[in-house]
Amino acid sequence: MPNMNKVIHHPKAASQHGLNTFEQSVYNDSQPTIIGVADSTHYLVGLVDADNNFSGQTADKACAVVNSLAEAKTLLRSHYYSRANVVYQTAYDEMCGLAANGHYHESIKL
């Protein structure tokens, strides 16, 4: 059963195949994801597939770069998503020679 992460019955969402690329991502098990890096002035917005690969919203696009979390959420809302994963990354532990604690992950409502 596909992940029903977003509304798919919006008239603007139709393409020649009946689903836009964001809707197709739901059926391909890709998840909308926002990546933030400590002390960075931007966020990356894209999709994470079943193999944990981060990519743009379509095969021919790079991920989107936005200036705030609010802008990232607005972008995903404009493509009819209702939830997204947020990942915060930092390199400070590795820079100090400590073991990496991993990344902070959270699922948010848009």
Buried (B, 14 or more C-beta within 10 A) or exposed (E): EEEEBBEBEEEEBEEEEEBBBBBBBBEEEBBBBBBBBEEEEBBBBBBBEEEEEBBBBBEEEEBBEBEEBEBBBEBBEEBBBEBBBBBBBBEEEEEEEEEEEEEEEEEEEB
